[in-house]
Amino acid sequence: MNILKIAAFADGDKGGNPAGVVFCNEMPDEKTMLNLAKQLGYSETAFLKSFQDGWRIRYFSPEMEVPFCGHATIACGAALGDRYGEGVYKLFLNTDEISIDVTKSGNGGFVAALQSPGTWSKAAPRKYVEDIIQQFQFTATDIDSKFPIHFAFAGAKHLIIFLKERKTLAEMKYDFERTRVLMLKEDVATISLLWQESHGLFHARNAFAPGGVYEDPATGAAAAALAGYLRDVGWQGSRSFEIVQGEDMGCPSRLFVEFTSDSGASIRVAGEARYMGEADG
C-alpha cells in the first residue's frame, strides 16, 4: 500500500505537521489502518476512498481512531489537488460531512482550506481543570483569566487554556501518562495551550497524549475549536487570525483561521502543504 507523506500548515519549505495520506480502493479494516498509522509514526494518518460525490475519510493516530483531524485533512486536500486538480472536495467523516477547498500555491504546491464541522464550547469542571493544571505544573498566576477554561468542539473535543506569558508556553512540560488518563476520561483529543500576542495572532502548543503523541506541531481541529470558543465567549478581536504553532519544538507551522458571528457555524482553517515523499505500507 502506497502512503503519501505530507506536512500540513507548513511555513514555506519547512515545518508543518506531517501526516500520512492513503488512497484506498476499499477502506481497510480498523486493525490494518491502526497498524499502518503505528508503522508511520505520525500523529495521524488519513485513509481516503471515493464515495458518492466525494471521499470517505477516516483518521488514525498510532493509538486510536480520531473523529476529525485538521492537519491530516489539509494533507489530503493537497493530495487530492495533486491528483485531480484545484477545486472543492466533499469529505464524509464517520458522523459528519465537511469540505476542503484546494488551490495551487506560488511555489508549485497547494494551499488547502477546510470547513470544519459545527462548533460548541462549555466551561470545564473546576476539579478537572485543577487536575490538568497540576500535571503541567502551572499555578493560578500562570493562567490568563481573561479567557475562561472551556471544552471546545469542532469535530473533536479540546481543552482550551490561555497563559499569561509566552515564556510559560515555551517551557511546557507535563506528566504524559497521568494526563493521558485524564484526557481519555473526558474524551479530550488535545489540550490547547495558548498565548495571545495580538487580536490577530496567537501562539499555541497542543498536547495529544491520547493519540500516543507528546505534542502536535500544528493542530487544525484545535484551531477550529478555538475560533468557535472565541465566538462563544464574546471575544472582541478579529474574526480572521493566525496561529503560530510548533516553533518551540523546532517545527514552525502557520494556521490561518476565519469565522463568522453565527453561533455553532463551521470554521475555515487554511494552510500550506509540503510534500515529504512516500512510504510503503
N, C-alpha and C positions, 0 to 999 in steps of 0.2 A: 504494500500500500504506500502510495507516494504522499508525503507530508510537506506542505509548504511552510517555511519559517518566515514570519513577517513581524516586524516590530511596529506597533501602533502608537500613535501620538509621539512620533519621533521629533527630535529637534534638529531639523535638516538631515544631515547624513550621519547623525549619531543619536544615541539614546533610544527612547521609546520602550514599550513593554513587549517582549517577544511573545508570540502566540503561534501555535500550530494550526494549520488550516487543512482539512482533509475533505476532498470531494469524493462522494460515495455513489455508486450505482444503487446500492441498497444500504440502509442505515445498519451499521454493525450492532451486535448485542452490547449491552452495557458493560459486561466484563471486558470485551475486546477494546471498547473505547477507553475505559479506565486504564487498562494496561498500556495502551498507546500513549495516553497522557502521562503516565508514570515514566515510561521509557523516554519521552521527550524532555520531561522535567520542567516545562514552563508552567506558569501559574494557571494557564488554561490552554486547551486545545479544542477547536470547534470542528464539528462534523456537519457537512452540508450534503443534502440530497434534493434534487429537483422535485418540486411538489406543487401541484395546481399551477397557479400563475406566478410562482415564486420559488422559495427554497425553504425546506425544513432544516432547522438548525438545532444542534444540541451542544452543550459546553461541559467539558470535564476538566477538573483540576487533578493533580496527582492523587488526591484522596477521595474525591466525591464529584457527583454531578452538581452543577450550579444552574439556577433557573435562567440567569441572564448575565452576560459578561460584556462590558462595553469595549474593552480593548480588543478582544477576540472578534467582536462584530466589525470593528474598524478594519482589522486584518482581513476578514472575509470580504469586506467591501473592496479592498484593494485587489484581492484575488479574483473577484467577480469582474471588476473593471478590466483587469489584465486579460481575462478570458473572453469577455463578452462586450467590452466597451463601456463608455460612460453611460450613466443613467440611474434611475431609481429602481431598487430591487426590494421586493417584499420578502420578509423573513418570518417564518412561522415558528414561534417558540413552543415550549410544552403547553403553556396556558395563555399565550398572548400572540399578537401579531404586531410587528414593527416594520420600519422601512429604513433603507440606507441609500443615501444619495452620493454617487461616486463621480468625481471629475479628475481630470489629469492635472498634475501639479507642474510648476515651471521647470522642475528638474527631471521630468520624464517619468516620475512616479505617479502616485494617486493621493488625493485628499478625499476622505470619506466623512460624511456627516450622518449620524444615526438619529432617528427619532425614538426616544425611549418609550417603554410602557408608561402608563399613568403613575402619578406620584401620590404619596401621603406621608405625613410625619406626625409624631406624637411624643410627648415627654417620656423619657426613660425613667423607670422607677429609681427612687433615690438610693436604695440599698444596692441595686445593681450597679449604678454609676459609681458608688463608693468602692465596690469590689473591683471594678475595672480600673479606676484611677490608682488604686493600691498596686495593681500589677505593673503599672507604668511608672510607679514611684513619683507620681505627681502630688503636689499639695494643693489646697484650695486656692492659694495665691498664684498658682500657675495657670488656672483656668480663666478664660475671658468671659466674665459674667454678662457681657452684652449679648452673648449668644447662648441661649439655654441648650442643655444637652438633650438631644432628641434621637429617637429612632427615625430613620428616613428611608423611604422605599421608592424605587424606580425600576422595578423588575427583580430586585433583590433588596434585602434589608441591611442597612448600615447604621452604625452608631456615630453621630456627629459630635465632635469635641473640639472647641476652639481654644487655643492657647494664647496667652498674652505676649509671649516673647518668641522671636524667631530662633533664638539660641536654644530654648527648651525643645522646640520641634527638631532642631538639628541633632540633639542629644538623645532622641527617642530610643528607649530600650524597654523590654517587657518580658515577663515570665511566659514563655511560649506555651507550655503545657497547661498551666492554670488558666491562662487567657483563652486558650482554645476551648477548654471545657465551658467556661463562662459564655463564650460566643455561641457555641452549639446549643447551650441551654435556651437562648433567646432567638436562635436561628439567624444570627447576625453574620453576614458574609464578610464584611470588613469593618474595622474601626478606623474612621477617617479623622485624623488629627490635622487641624488647620490653623494657619496664621494669616490674618488679613493684612496685606501690605497697603492696599488702597481699595476704593469702591469698585475697581475693575480688575484687581489682581489678588489671587490667593496662593499661598504655598501649602502643599499637602504632603502627608505621609500616610500610607494605608497598611495596617496590619491585616494579614489574611491567614491567620493561624488555622481556621477550619479546613482550608484547602491544602494545608501542609506547607505553606509558604510564609516565611517570616514577614516579608514586605513586598508589596507590589510597586513597581516604578511608575505606573500610570493606570488609573482605575476609572474607566468611563462610566460604569454603572454608579459608582460613588459620586462622580461629578454630577450626574443627572439627579441623584438623590439630594445632593447638596442644593442644587437650584430649586427643587421642589420645597425643601426645608426653608430656604431663604424667603421664598414666596409666602409660605405659611406663617412665618414669624414676622412678616411685615417689614422685611429689610428694605432700606431706602436707597441702596446702591444701584448700580447699573444692571439692566436685565441682559446684558451681554458682557461676559467677563472671561478672564483667562485663569487657568490653574497651572502653576509650575509644580511639578512633582518629579521625584527621582533624583534630584540634584544631590541629596545627602547620601545616596548610595552609588554615586558615580554613573548614573544613567538618566541624564536630563530628558524630561518629557514636557510637552506642551498640549494642553487640552483647552478647547475653545467652546464655551457654553452659552446658549441663548434660551431664554424662557419668556413666556407671556404672563399676563396677570390672571389668566384663567385657572382657578383652583383645581388641582389634580391633573392638569393637562400635561401632555408629553413634553419632554425636554430635548432640545437639539444639542448634541455633543459632537464636535468635529475635531479632526486631527489628520496629520500626515502619516503615511505608512512607508516603512523602509524594508525592502526585500532583503532577506538574510540568507536565502538558499533553500535547499531541500533536504529531506531526510527520508530514509526507507523505514516503513513500519513493519 
